[in-house]
Amino acid sequence: MAGKAVPRYQGVTTMQRSITRAAFCLLAAVAAQTGMVADANAQNQSRLERGRYLMGSVAACGNCHTPRGPDGGLLTDRELSGGPPVKEPPFDAYPSNITPDKETGIGKWTDAQLKRAIREGIRPDGSLIGPPMPFFFYRNLSDDDLNAIVTYLRQVKPVSNKVEKSVYRIPLPPAYGPPIKAAVKAPSPKNELAYGAYLAGPVAHCMECHTPMVKGQVDMNKAGAGGFAFNGPWGVSVARNITPHESGLKAWSDKEIEKAIRDGVSRDGAALKPPMGFGFYKSMSQQDMKAIIAYMRSLKPLPLGGGT
């Protein structure tokens, strides 16, 4: 004989049912919150890894912002606490301390203030950061890569090091351009040429050194033609022509170009001089290296210095 159907909640009071529902809701909320925290942590870790890669390879910010020892080697225990002065006829520039030290670094800056300083060259107090920071290129740094770099800077060891104020013998502009309000995205790595231009421009700012300047401005009509002279403890080094011209890289193989970038060794075996950040570029991924070389191959062939 079939038994009589029993209601699911027979014998359970209304209060007990309410408590049960509340418990389920609480568990669901906790699970959702836990999932959100886990997603946020994973996202932050992903940004940190991207930032670590960029700072340790393509972007190479430490090439200017990290102190060097008597032998010219980077003092890694004082990473990003302010590099050697850059002295040129128009200025004596002192690369700033960009560690999270609150008194001498960027420890009191908000993320928004730090991003504005990197992209637009404006400090929290409204003053303008001068050359040789390549704001012409950094303005086009993608939101994702900018966030990754800031995330990395936040976890660098704070180092107390008060850096001397830069001196400029040229007038600085009121600004390097209008405020950046629209989202900035990087090209897809699948578009090798566009991505190579992005890496060589906004990220690595290769063209800042390897392109002639006209009235203090990078002349992108002569992109990659080189000719700029750098004075330092190494003597004088001249930025190489990296266009596919006879005086540039026309006769170079991709492997020879890669060896020059990674190891600082020319195709004839001669050691290349600073300020190229060979120690950083050694860690560049093969995909990024390939994209940058493809971009250089696409440049208009120009003689050294871009002359006619």
Sine and cosine of phi, psi and omega as CSV:
sin_phi,cos_phi,sin_psi,cos_psi,sin_omega,cos_omega
0.00,0.00,0.78,-0.62,-0.05,-1.00
-0.91,0.42,0.67,-0.74,0.01,-1.00
-0.97,0.25,0.35,-0.94,-0.02,-1.00
-0.98,0.22,0.71,-0.70,0.02,-1.00
-0.89,0.46,0.69,-0.73,-0.01,-1.00
-0.92,-0.38,0.80,-0.60,0.03,-1.00
-0.81,0.59,0.59,-0.80,-0.10,-0.99
-0.84,0.54,-0.64,0.77,-0.08,-1.00
-0.96,-0.26,0.42,0.91,0.01,-1.00
-0.88,0.48,0.76,-0.65,0.02,-1.00
1.00,0.06,-0.02,1.00,0.01,-1.00
-0.97,-0.25,0.80,-0.60,-0.08,-1.00
-0.96,0.28,0.31,-0.95,0.04,-1.00
-0.86,0.52,-0.63,0.77,0.01,-1.00
-0.90,0.44,-0.67,0.75,0.00,-1.00
-0.90,0.43,-0.64,0.77,0.03,-1.00
-0.90,0.43,-0.63,0.77,0.02,-1.00
-0.90,0.43,-0.66,0.75,0.02,-1.00
-0.90,0.44,-0.66,0.75,0.01,-1.00
-0.89,0.46,-0.71,0.70,0.02,-1.00
-0.89,0.46,-0.66,0.75,0.00,-1.00
-0.89,0.46,-0.63,0.77,0.00,-1.00
-0.90,0.43,-0.69,0.72,0.04,-1.00
-0.87,0.49,-0.69,0.73,-0.01,-1.00
-0.89,0.45,-0.66,0.75,0.00,-1.00
-0.90,0.44,-0.70,0.72,0.02,-1.00
-0.88,0.47,-0.66,0.75,0.01,-1.00
-0.90,0.44,-0.66,0.75,0.00,-1.00
-0.91,0.41,-0.68,0.74,0.02,-1.00
-0.89,0.45,-0.67,0.74,0.01,-1.00
-0.89,0.45,-0.67,0.74,0.01,-1.00
-0.90,0.44,-0.68,0.73,0.01,-1.00
-0.90,0.44,-0.66,0.75,0.03,-1.00
-0.88,0.47,-0.66,0.75,0.03,-1.00
-0.90,0.44,-0.64,0.76,0.01,-1.00
-0.91,0.42,-0.67,0.74,0.02,-1.00
-0.90,0.44,-0.68,0.73,0.01,-1.00
-0.89,0.47,-0.67,0.74,0.02,-1.00
-0.90,0.44,-0.67,0.74,0.00,-1.00
-0.90,0.44,-0.67,0.75,0.02,-1.00
-0.90,0.43,-0.66,0.75,0.01,-1.00
-0.91,0.42,-0.64,0.77,0.01,-1.00
-0.91,0.41,-0.68,0.73,0.01,-1.00
-0.90,0.44,-0.64,0.77,0.02,-1.00
-0.91,0.42,-0.62,0.78,0.03,-1.00
-0.90,0.44,-0.68,0.73,0.04,-1.00
-0.89,0.46,-0.67,0.74,-0.01,-1.00
-0.88,0.47,-0.69,0.72,0.00,-1.00
-0.90,0.43,-0.65,0.76,0.05,-1.00
-0.90,0.43,-0.69,0.72,0.02,-1.00
-0.89,0.46,-0.66,0.75,0.02,-1.00
-0.89,0.45,-0.66,0.75,0.01,-1.00
-0.90,0.43,-0.75,0.66,-0.04,-1.00
-0.89,0.46,-0.72,0.70,-0.04,-1.00
-0.93,0.36,-0.49,0.87,-0.03,-1.00
-1.00,-0.04,0.01,1.00,-0.02,-1.00
-0.59,-0.81,-1.00,-0.02,-0.18,-0.98
-0.89,0.46,-0.78,0.63,-0.06,-1.00
-0.94,0.34,-0.65,0.76,0.11,-0.99
0.79,0.61,0.66,0.75,-0.01,-1.00
-0.86,0.50,-0.52,0.85,0.00,-1.00
-0.91,0.41,-0.28,0.96,0.02,-1.00
-0.88,0.48,-0.51,0.86,0.04,-1.00
-0.96,-0.27,-0.58,0.82,-0.18,-0.98
-1.00,-0.07,0.02,1.00,0.02,-1.00
-0.95,-0.32,0.71,-0.70,0.02,-1.00
-0.88,0.47,0.39,-0.92,0.02,-1.00
-0.84,-0.55,0.51,-0.86,0.04,-1.00
-0.99,0.13,-0.03,-1.00,-0.02,-1.00
-0.85,0.53,-0.48,0.88,-0.01,-1.00
-1.00,0.05,0.03,1.00,-0.01,-1.00
1.00,0.02,-0.09,1.00,0.00,-1.00
-0.97,0.25,0.52,-0.86,0.00,-1.00
-0.93,0.37,0.67,-0.74,0.08,-1.00
-1.00,0.01,1.00,0.05,-0.15,-0.99
-0.90,0.43,-0.39,0.92,0.04,-1.00
-0.96,0.28,-0.16,0.99,0.06,-1.00
-0.85,-0.52,0.58,0.82,-0.07,-1.00
-0.75,0.67,0.79,-0.61,0.13,-0.99
0.90,0.43,0.34,0.94,-0.04,-1.00
-1.00,-0.03,0.20,0.98,0.03,-1.00
0.88,-0.48,0.85,-0.52,-0.10,-0.99
-0.99,-0.13,-0.04,-1.00,0.01,-1.00
-0.89,0.46,0.48,-0.88,0.01,-1.00
-0.91,0.41,0.51,-0.86,0.08,-1.00
-0.94,-0.34,0.95,-0.30,-0.09,-1.00
-0.94,-0.34,0.90,-0.44,0.02,-1.00
-0.76,-0.65,0.27,-0.96,0.00,-1.00
-0.78,0.62,-0.62,0.78,-0.04,-1.00
-0.98,0.17,-0.28,0.96,-0.09,-1.00
-0.27,-0.96,0.33,-0.94,0.25,-0.97
-0.89,-0.46,0.98,-0.20,-0.09,-1.00
-0.98,-0.20,0.69,-0.73,0.01,-1.00
-0.89,-0.45,0.96,-0.27,-0.01,-1.00
-0.83,0.56,0.76,-0.64,-0.17,-0.99
-0.97,0.23,0.27,-0.96,0.10,-0.99
-0.98,0.18,0.92,-0.40,-0.01,-1.00
-0.91,-0.41,0.47,0.88,0.16,-0.99
-1.00,0.09,0.22,-0.98,-0.03,-1.00
-0.98,0.21,0.34,0.94,0.08,-1.00
-0.88,0.47,0.76,-0.65,-0.12,-0.99
-0.97,0.24,-0.40,0.92,-0.05,-1.00
-0.99,-0.13,-0.60,0.80,-0.08,-1.00
-0.88,-0.47,-0.07,1.00,-0.03,-1.00
-0.87,-0.49,-0.60,-0.80,-0.07,-1.00
-0.94,-0.33,0.36,0.93,-0.07,-1.00
-0.88,0.47,-0.45,0.89,-0.02,-1.00
-1.00,-0.09,-0.06,1.00,-0.02,-1.00
-0.99,0.16,0.61,-0.79,0.12,-0.99
-0.98,0.20,0.24,-0.97,0.05,-1.00
-0.86,0.51,-0.66,0.75,-0.02,-1.00
-0.89,0.45,-0.65,0.76,0.01,-1.00
-0.92,0.39,-0.63,0.78,0.00,-1.00
-0.92,0.39,-0.67,0.74,0.01,-1.00
-0.90,0.43,-0.63,0.78,0.02,-1.00
-0.91,0.41,-0.62,0.78,0.03,-1.00
-0.90,0.44,-0.66,0.75,-0.02,-1.00
-0.93,0.36,-0.70,0.71,-0.11,-0.99
-1.00,0.09,-0.66,0.76,-0.14,-0.99
-0.94,-0.34,-0.15,0.99,0.03,-1.00
0.96,0.29,0.48,0.88,-0.02,-1.00
-0.88,-0.48,0.84,-0.55,0.02,-1.00
-0.97,0.25,0.24,-0.97,0.04,-1.00
-0.84,0.54,-0.49,0.87,0.00,-1.00
-0.99,0.12,0.05,1.00,0.04,-1.00
1.00,-0.03,-0.13,0.99,-0.01,-1.00
-0.97,0.23,0.40,-0.92,-0.08,-1.00
-1.00,-0.07,0.70,-0.72,0.11,-0.99
-0.99,0.11,0.70,-0.71,-0.07,-1.00
-0.99,-0.10,-0.04,-1.00,0.08,-1.00
-0.87,0.49,0.34,-0.94,0.14,0.99
-1.00,-0.04,0.30,0.95,0.07,-1.00
-0.84,0.55,0.81,-0.59,-0.14,-0.99
-1.00,0.05,0.93,0.36,-0.05,-1.00
-0.91,0.42,-0.43,0.90,0.07,-1.00
-0.81,0.58,-0.58,0.81,0.00,-1.00
-1.00,-0.05,-0.68,0.73,-0.08,-1.00
-0.89,0.46,-0.36,0.93,0.03,-1.00
-0.88,0.48,-0.41,0.91,-0.04,-1.00
-0.98,-0.21,0.24,0.97,0.09,-1.00
-0.92,0.38,0.74,-0.67,-0.08,-1.00
-0.91,0.40,0.43,-0.91,0.04,-1.00
-0.84,0.54,-0.69,0.72,-0.05,-1.00
-0.89,0.45,-0.71,0.71,-0.02,-1.00
-0.95,0.31,-0.57,0.82,0.07,-1.00
-0.89,0.45,-0.71,0.71,0.04,-1.00
-0.88,0.48,-0.63,0.78,-0.01,-1.00
-0.91,0.41,-0.66,0.75,0.00,-1.00
-0.92,0.40,-0.67,0.74,0.03,-1.00
-0.90,0.44,-0.66,0.75,0.04,-1.00
-0.86,0.51,-0.66,0.75,0.02,-1.00
-0.91,0.41,-0.70,0.71,-0.03,-1.00
-0.87,0.49,-0.54,0.84,-0.03,-1.00
-0.91,0.42,-0.45,0.89,-0.07,-1.00
-0.97,-0.23,0.04,1.00,0.07,-1.00
-0.92,0.39,0.52,-0.85,0.02,-1.00
-0.89,0.45,0.81,-0.58,0.05,-1.00
-0.91,0.42,0.74,-0.68,0.03,-1.00
-0.79,-0.61,0.81,-0.58,0.04,-1.00
-0.98,0.18,0.93,-0.37,-0.01,-1.00
-0.38,-0.93,0.97,-0.26,0.00,-1.00
-0.99,0.17,0.87,-0.49,-0.06,-1.00
-1.00,-0.07,0.66,-0.75,0.01,-1.00
-0.88,0.48,0.52,-0.86,0.00,-1.00
-0.97,0.25,0.69,-0.72,0.00,-1.00
-0.93,0.37,0.51,-0.86,0.00,-1.00
-0.88,-0.48,0.79,-0.62,-0.02,-1.00
-0.89,-0.46,0.75,-0.66,0.03,-1.00
-0.97,-0.25,0.27,0.96,0.08,-1.00
-0.77,-0.64,0.48,-0.88,0.05,-1.00
-0.95,0.30,0.68,-0.73,0.07,-1.00
-1.00,0.00,0.52,-0.85,0.01,-1.00
-0.94,0.35,0.30,-0.95,0.05,-1.00
-0.89,0.46,-0.51,0.86,0.03,-1.00
-0.28,-0.96,0.27,-0.96,0.01,-1.00
-1.00,-0.05,0.10,1.00,-0.01,-1.00
0.49,-0.87,0.10,-0.99,0.01,-1.00
-0.92,0.38,0.36,-0.93,0.05,-1.00
-0.83,0.56,0.61,-0.79,-0.01,-1.00
-1.00,-0.01,0.93,-0.37,-0.05,-1.00
-0.91,-0.41,-0.52,0.85,-0.02,-1.00
-0.98,0.22,0.43,-0.90,0.05,-1.00
-0.91,0.41,0.59,-0.81,0.03,-1.00
-0.87,-0.49,0.83,-0.56,-0.01,-1.00
-0.89,-0.45,0.55,-0.84,0.08,-1.00
-0.99,0.11,0.50,-0.87,0.10,-0.99
-0.90,0.44,0.40,-0.92,0.05,-1.00
-0.93,0.36,0.66,-0.75,0.07,-1.00
-0.85,0.53,-0.34,0.94,0.03,-1.00
-0.92,0.38,-0.45,0.89,0.08,-1.00
-1.00,-0.03,0.99,0.10,-0.20,-0.98
-0.84,0.55,-0.67,0.74,-0.06,-1.00
-0.92,0.39,-0.74,0.67,0.00,-1.00
-0.91,0.41,-0.62,0.78,0.00,-1.00
-0.94,0.34,-0.60,0.80,0.07,-1.00
-0.89,0.46,-0.64,0.77,0.05,-1.00
-0.91,0.42,-0.60,0.80,0.03,-1.00
-0.92,0.39,-0.70,0.72,-0.01,-1.00
-0.91,0.41,-0.70,0.72,-0.04,-1.00
-0.96,0.27,-0.32,0.95,0.00,-1.00
-0.98,-0.18,-1.00,-0.04,-0.08,-1.00
-0.84,0.54,-0.58,0.81,-0.10,-1.00
-1.00,0.05,-0.88,0.47,-0.07,-1.00
-1.00,0.03,-0.22,0.98,-0.06,-1.00
0.68,0.74,0.68,0.74,0.05,-1.00
-0.83,0.56,-0.62,0.79,-0.11,-0.99
-0.95,0.30,-0.25,0.97,0.05,-1.00
-0.89,0.45,-0.66,0.75,-0.02,-1.00
-1.00,-0.02,-0.52,0.85,-0.14,-0.99
-0.99,-0.11,0.20,0.98,0.03,-1.00
-0.83,-0.56,0.72,-0.69,0.03,-1.00
-0.87,0.49,0.44,-0.90,0.03,-1.00
-0.94,-0.33,0.56,-0.83,0.09,-1.00
-0.81,-0.58,0.89,-0.46,-0.03,-1.00
0.80,0.60,0.67,0.74,0.07,-1.00
0.99,0.17,0.05,1.00,-0.02,-1.00
-0.90,-0.44,0.65,-0.76,0.05,-1.00
-0.90,0.43,0.81,-0.58,-0.01,-1.00
-1.00,-0.07,1.00,-0.06,-0.07,-1.00
-0.94,0.35,-0.11,0.99,0.15,-0.99
-0.94,0.33,-0.29,0.96,0.03,-1.00
-0.88,-0.48,0.54,0.84,-0.09,-1.00
-0.81,0.59,0.81,-0.58,0.10,-1.00
1.00,0.08,0.00,1.00,-0.10,-0.99
-0.97,0.26,-0.21,0.98,0.09,-1.00
0.93,0.38,-0.34,-0.94,0.05,-1.00
0.97,-0.23,-0.21,0.98,-0.03,-1.00
-0.97,0.24,0.75,-0.67,-0.05,-1.00
-0.99,-0.11,0.67,-0.74,0.03,-1.00
-0.86,-0.51,0.80,-0.60,0.06,-1.00
-0.99,-0.16,0.65,-0.76,0.01,-1.00
-0.20,-0.98,-0.12,-0.99,0.02,-1.00
-0.85,0.52,-0.36,0.93,-0.01,-1.00
-0.99,0.13,-0.09,1.00,-0.09,-1.00
0.97,-0.26,-0.77,-0.63,0.04,-1.00
-0.84,-0.54,0.78,-0.62,0.11,-0.99
-0.87,-0.50,0.59,-0.81,-0.02,-1.00
-0.92,-0.40,0.78,-0.62,0.00,-1.00
-0.85,0.53,0.81,-0.59,-0.06,-1.00
-0.95,0.32,0.52,-0.86,0.16,-0.99
-0.95,0.30,0.89,-0.45,-0.03,-1.00
-0.95,-0.32,0.33,0.95,0.12,-0.99
-1.00,0.05,0.27,-0.96,0.02,-1.00
-0.99,0.17,0.74,0.67,0.03,-1.00
-0.99,-0.15,0.30,-0.96,0.04,-1.00
-0.83,0.56,-0.58,0.81,0.01,-1.00
-1.00,0.07,0.01,1.00,0.00,-1.00
-0.92,-0.40,-0.86,-0.52,-0.14,-0.99
-0.95,-0.30,0.25,0.97,-0.08,-1.00
-0.82,0.57,-0.67,0.74,-0.07,-1.00
-1.00,0.04,-0.06,1.00,-0.06,-1.00
-0.99,0.11,0.62,-0.78,0.13,-0.99
-0.99,0.11,0.26,-0.96,0.04,-1.00
-0.87,0.50,-0.63,0.78,0.00,-1.00
-0.91,0.42,-0.60,0.80,0.02,-1.00
-0.93,0.36,-0.63,0.77,0.05,-1.00
-0.90,0.43,-0.70,0.71,0.00,-1.00
-0.88,0.48,-0.66,0.75,0.00,-1.00
-0.90,0.44,-0.62,0.79,0.03,-1.00
-0.90,0.43,-0.67,0.74,-0.03,-1.00
-0.94,0.33,-0.72,0.70,-0.07,-1.00
-0.98,0.21,-0.68,0.74,-0.17,-0.99
-0.94,-0.35,-0.17,0.99,-0.02,-1.00
0.94,0.34,0.57,0.82,-0.01,-1.00
-0.84,-0.54,0.84,-0.55,-0.01,-1.00
-0.95,0.31,0.21,-0.98,-0.04,-1.00
-0.91,0.40,-0.36,0.93,0.05,-1.00
-1.00,-0.04,0.10,1.00,0.04,-1.00
1.00,-0.02,-0.09,1.00,0.00,-1.00
-0.96,0.29,0.58,-0.81,0.04,-1.00
-0.97,0.23,0.76,-0.65,0.05,-1.00
-0.99,0.10,0.43,-0.90,-0.10,-1.00
-0.98,-0.19,0.32,-0.95,0.16,-0.99
-0.88,0.47,0.19,-0.98,0.21,0.98
-1.00,-0.01,0.26,0.97,0.09,-1.00
-0.82,0.57,0.70,-0.71,-0.05,-1.00
-1.00,0.02,0.88,0.47,-0.07,-1.00
-0.82,0.58,-0.64,0.77,-0.03,-1.00
-0.88,0.47,-0.46,0.89,0.05,-1.00
-0.99,0.13,-0.74,0.68,-0.10,-0.99
-0.90,0.43,-0.32,0.95,0.05,-1.00
-0.86,0.52,-0.48,0.88,-0.05,-1.00
-1.00,-0.04,0.06,1.00,-0.01,-1.00
-0.92,0.40,0.64,-0.77,0.01,-1.00
-0.91,0.41,0.40,-0.91,0.00,-1.00
-0.90,0.43,-0.59,0.80,0.01,-1.00
-0.89,0.46,-0.70,0.71,-0.01,-1.00
-0.93,0.37,-0.65,0.76,0.03,-1.00
-0.87,0.49,-0.70,0.71,-0.02,-1.00
-0.88,0.48,-0.65,0.76,-0.01,-1.00
-0.92,0.38,-0.66,0.75,0.01,-1.00
-0.91,0.42,-0.67,0.74,0.02,-1.00
-0.90,0.43,-0.64,0.76,0.04,-1.00
-0.88,0.48,-0.64,0.77,0.03,-1.00
-0.91,0.42,-0.70,0.72,0.02,-1.00
-0.88,0.48,-0.61,0.79,0.02,-1.00
-0.90,0.44,-0.43,0.90,-0.08,-1.00
-1.00,0.05,-0.15,0.99,-0.05,-1.00
-0.92,0.39,0.43,-0.90,0.07,-1.00
-0.92,0.40,0.79,-0.61,0.02,-1.00
-0.90,0.44,0.84,-0.54,-0.02,-1.00
-0.70,-0.72,0.54,-0.84,0.10,-1.00
-0.93,0.36,0.28,-0.96,0.01,-1.00
-0.80,0.61,0.80,-0.60,-0.01,-1.00
1.00,0.08,-0.12,0.99,0.06,-1.00
0.98,0.21,0.20,0.98,-0.01,-1.00
-0.94,0.35,0.21,-0.98,-0.01,-1.00
-0.98,-0.21,0.00,0.00,0.00,0.00
